[in-house]
Amino acid sequence: MSQLTATRPEQDKSFDVEALPLRRPGRWIWAIALLLFAAWFVQALATNKNIDYSVVGEYLFNDGIVAGVGVTLLITAISMVISTVLAVVLAAMRLSGNPVMVVFSSFYVWLFRGTPLLVQIVIWGYFGLIFEKITLGIPFTDIVFWEVDTNVLLTAFVAGILALTLNEAAYSAEIVRSGMLSVDFGQKEAAASLGMSPFHTFTRILLPQAMRVIIPPLGNELISMIKNTSLLSLIAVMEVYTRATQISAQNLKQVELLIVVSIWYLLIVSLLSIPQYYLERHFAKGVERNAPATPLQKAKALTGAIAVQLQGKKKGNRNV
């Protein structure tokens, strides 16, 4: 039985189309222009006689500067943890359906997002001028159970934490609320059909799924809070910028100390970007089935490939 071989268009190479990539000379022109600009900028900074880089090196690990960095990190950590918890509560109140809770949460967000952070810091820093004493008792009577001087309770450190925490909670509450709204409403209905309470539905079903949407903007808020701690210099909180300002007032090296502060801020932000990356990757597992390799995995793979090549060369030399 003879086999007939028919020429099919997909088997005939004459039907193949050779696709040539489109040439984009504009990309190379822009790339060269950016490289030249970067080289010029670095050269201008490196050869600038008005900047004493020896002072930058001298004060980069100064005891006062390092202590200020510690205060900055402490304020950021405390404020971010408390504001995140408060944001979740405010978002839950906004989505609860209870009119009193909805109005309270909406008013809170409107108040703290509508006023500048600078103004809020000043108000909390000088809160003792508004209320000389903080008392706890029965309203509209003279019965007082507890009383304390406002300036003793609200130190500059506490006032700074309060200002950053309450302001950040308003922004984070909207982030959490948007993340909750991104979860399909059927998830809530399914949890209700199983007899789960609204609290357990929120904490066990909705919030874990919303974290994929919440984490990226919340990480940006953390970075913003780190930089906003510099505003606390207005109420004499001894964070890194305040320390640098005090030192520059003595040696008149303002630019050099600003470079020192900038280096520390860039270092802190860079280090905090690492856990944010892995958190985003962790909560995206349900969506991204084939997630790209992490930098650590890529480094391990590259190291393994180099090790295999070296072993192959050693075996080849032995055989020779």
N, C-alpha and C positions, 0 to 999 in steps of 0.2 A: 504493500500500500504506500503510495507515494505521498510525501508531505509537501504541501504547497506553502511556500513562504511568501506571504503578502507583505508588501512594503507599507508599513503604517506611518502615519505622519509623526507619531511620537517616537518611533524608532529611527526615522530618517534624520540624520544630522543636518541636512539642508534646511530643516524647519527650525533648527535651534536659533535663538536670538541671543546675540552677545551684548549684554547690557554693560555699558560703560558708565562709571560713576560721573556724576555731574561735577565739573570743576568749579570750585568756589574760591577764586583768588582773594575775594574780600575778607575771608576768614584769616588767611595768612597775613594780609596787610594789617588787620586789627590786632592779631597776635603779636606781630613784630612791634607795632606801635605801643602796645601795653607793656611788652618786655623792655622797650627803651625807656618808657616812662618810669617803670619800677626801678630800673638801673639808675636813672637820673635821680629819683627820690632817695634811694639808699645812699648814693654818692653825696647828695646834698646834705643829708643828715650826718653821715660819717665824717665829712670834712668841715662841718660847721664849727667855727671857732667860738661861737657864742654858747655852745653846750660843753660843759666840762664833764666828760664821761667818767673821769676818775671819781667825781662826787657821786655819780649814779652807783658805781661799784661799791663805794664806801658805805652808802646808806641803804643798799638793797637788803642787807641782812642785819641792819641796825636793830638793837634790842627794842627800841620804841616802835619801830615800824613793824617788826614781827609781832609784838604784843598787840598792835592795832589790827593786824591781820587776824589774830586770834579772836579779838572782839567782834570784828566784822563777820567771821564765820559763825561765831556763837549767836549773834543777833539774827543772822540769816536762818540758821537752823531752827531756832526757837520760833521765830515768826512764821516760817514756812510750814512747820508742823501744825501749829495752832490754827493758822489761817486755812490750811487744807481741811482740817476737821470741821472748822466753822463753815467753810464753803459747802461741804457735803450736807451739813445740817440746813443751811439756807436754801440750797437747791431742792432738798427734800421738802422743805416747807413751801417753796414756790410751786412744786408739783403735787402737793398733797390734796388740793381741792378745798381745804379749809379756808374760808375767806379771810379770817383774822391772820392766819399764818401767811397767806399769800400777800396780803397788804403789808404786813411787817417786813417780810423778806424783800418785797419790791421797794419799799421805802428805804430800807437799809442800803440796797444796791444803788438806788438813785442818789442817796445822800453822799456816800463815800466815793462813788465814781464821778459825781458832779462837782466835787470840790478838789482843788489841787492838793497833792500830797504834801507840798511845802507848807501850805496853810495848816493842814492837819498836824504836822509835826510841831509847828510853833504853838498851836493851841494846846496840845498835850504837854509840851515842854513848859508852858507857863499856865498850866491848869490851876495852880495855886492862887493865881490872881483872880480867877473866877470863883472858885470854891476854896476858902481858906482851910476848911476842915471837911472830912468825909465822915458822915455819921450813918449809923444803922439803928433804926428804931421804928416806932409806929407813926405812920404819916399823920400830919395835921394835929399832932400832940407834942408835948414836951418830953415824952418818954424816949430815952436814948439808951440803947444796949451797948453800943460800941462807937468809939470816936477816935479819930487819928488825924494828925496834921497832914495836909495834902502833900506838902513838900517832902515830908519824911517818907510817905508811902510811894509817891511818884517821883523817884529819882530820875535823872537824865537817862539812865540806861533803861529803866522800866518804861518811861514815856516814849522812848524811841521804839521799843518793842511793840507797845500798844499802837502807835501810829502806823507802823509798817504792817502789823498783823491785821488790824481792822480794815485798812485800805486794800490790802491784798485779798482779803476774804471776799470783798465785793466783786472783784474781777474774777477770782477763781470760782465763785458761785455761778457766774454765767457760763464759765467753761464747763463746769460739772453739769449744769442744766442742759447745755447743748449736747453734751455727750450722752446724757440720759435720753434725750429726744431722738438720738440717732439709732437707738435700739428699737427693733420692730415691736409694735404694740401687741402683737400676738404673744410675745414672751410673757408680758404681764398677764394676759388673759389665761395663758396656759398655767402660770403659777397660781392664779386665783382658782382655776378649776381643780388644782391639786390640794386646795385648802390652805395654801401658804398665806401667812399674815402679810400685810403691806410692808412691815419692817423687814421681814425675811425676804420678801420679793425684791425689795430695794437693795439689800446688802448681798444677797446670794445670787440673784439672777440678773438684775439690771446693771448694777454698778460694775461687776467684773467685765461684762461685755462692753460697757461704755469706756473702760479704761483705755482701749485702743485709740479712741478719739480724744480722750482727756489728756493723756500723758504728753504729747508734743507741745500743745500750747501751755500746759502747766510747767513744763521745763523752761519755756521762754519766760514765764513769769518769775521763776526762780532766778534766772540770770538777771532779769530786770531788778529784782529785789536786792541782789548782791550789789549792783551799781547804785541803787537808791539809798543804800546805807550811808553813802557819802553826804547825803542831805542832812544827816543827823549831826553834822558839825555845827549846825545852827543852834543846837541846844547843848553843845559841848559834850557829846558822847565821844569817848576816846577810841574811835575806830581808826582805820589806817589813814584815811584822808585827813582827819583832824590831827593825827600825829605828824603827818607830813607837813601840814600847814604850820604847826608850831615850830618844827625844825627849820622850815624855810624862812620863817619870820626872824630867826636868829642868825642864820648864815647867808640870807638873801639869795639863796639858790632855788628860786621858785620853779624854774623850768626843769631842773634836774630832779627835784623831788616829785614833780608831776610825772616824770618818766618812770620813776621808781614805783609810784602808785599804779600807773598804767600797767607796768609789767606784772605786778601782783594781781591786779584784776584779771588780766588776760590769762595768767596761770590758773587762777581759781576757776574761771569760766571753762577753760579747756579741760581741766580735770573733772569738773562736774558734767561735762558733755558725754563722758564715757559711760557712767551709769545710766544716763538718760537714753543713750543709744541702745543699750542692752534691755532696758525696760520696754522701750518701744518694740523691740524685736520679740520680747517675751509675750506681750499682750497681742501681738499681731499673728501669733501662731495659728489661730483659727481661721484667718483670712489668707495669709500668704503660706501656701503649702510648701513651695520650693523657695524658701527665703535665701537670699544671697549669702555667701560665706562672710563671716565676721573678719575684721582685720587680724584677729588672733588666729583664726582658722587658716586664713591665707598665709600668714607667717609660718604656721606649722607645716602647711602643705609645701611651701617653698623650701623650708629647711629639710623636709623629708626628701624632696626631689633632689636637692643638692647632695644629701647623704647617699642616696642611691647612685647618683652619678660618680661620686668619689669611690664608692665600693666597687662599681663596675670598672673604673680605671685601675684600681689596685689589682683586681682579678686579671685584667688584661696584661698588666705588667708582669705578674707572676707567671702567666702562661708563656709569655715571651722568653 
